[in-house]
Amino acid sequence: METAGKVLLIGAAVLAIVGVGALLLARLGVDHLPGTLSWKPSDNVRVFVPIGLMVVVSIVGTILLNLFLRR
């Protein structure tokens, strides 16, 4: 049970760091990269699909995982 608690605490810390990073990147304007699709079908509905940001996060994540998990 002690190991599960440590894993949960580490996971929470990682999520907190990712959240703070996302807030900082949003303040820098990174949430509106080229390739962002925005569609407003009515006054109270807005669909926002950040495809450009998803591609950048995927590439950076792949590079980081390859660097840290390489045997």
C-alpha positions in Angstrom: 0.0 0.0 0.0 2.9 2.3 0.6 4.1 1.9 -2.9 0.7 2.9 -4.3 0.7 6.0 -2.2 4.1 7.0 -3.5 3.0 6.4 -7.1 -0.1 8.6 -6.6 2.0 11.4 -5.1 4.5 11.3 -7.9 1.6 11.3 -10.5 0.0 14.3 -8.8 3.3 16.2 -8.8 3.8 15.5 -12.5 0.2 16.6 -13.2 0.7 19.8 -11.2 3.9 20.6 -13.1 2.2 20.0 -16.5 -0.7 22.2 -15.4 1.6 25.1 -14.5 3.5 24.6 -17.7 0.2 24.7 -19.7 -0.8 27.9 -17.9 2.6 29.6 -18.7 2.4 28.5 -22.3 -1.1 29.9 -22.6 0.1 33.3 -21.3 2.8 33.2 -24.0 0.2 32.6 -26.7 1.3 29.1 -27.6 -2.4 27.8 -27.4 -3.1 29.5 -30.8 -0.5 27.9 -33.1 -1.1 27.7 -36.8 -3.3 24.7 -37.5 -5.8 25.5 -34.8 -9.4 24.9 -35.9 -12.1 27.0 -34.4 -15.8 26.6 -35.2 -18.7 28.5 -33.7 -22.0 26.8 -34.8 -24.2 28.9 -32.5 -23.9 31.8 -30.0 -23.3 29.6 -26.9 -21.2 26.8 -28.5 -17.7 26.9 -29.7 -15.6 24.0 -30.9 -11.8 24.4 -30.6 -9.4 21.8 -32.0 -5.7 22.7 -31.5 -4.2 20.3 -34.1 -1.0 22.3 -34.4 -0.4 22.2 -30.7 -1.2 18.4 -30.6 1.5 17.8 -33.3 4.1 19.9 -31.4 3.3 18.1 -28.1 3.5 14.7 -29.8 6.9 15.5 -31.4 8.4 16.9 -28.2 7.0 14.0 -26.1 8.4 11.4 -28.6 11.8 13.0 -28.4 11.8 13.2 -24.6 10.7 9.6 -24.2 13.3 8.4 -26.6 16.0 10.3 -24.7 15.0 9.2 -21.2 13.8 5.6 -21.9 16.6 4.5 -24.3 18.4 1.5 -23.1 
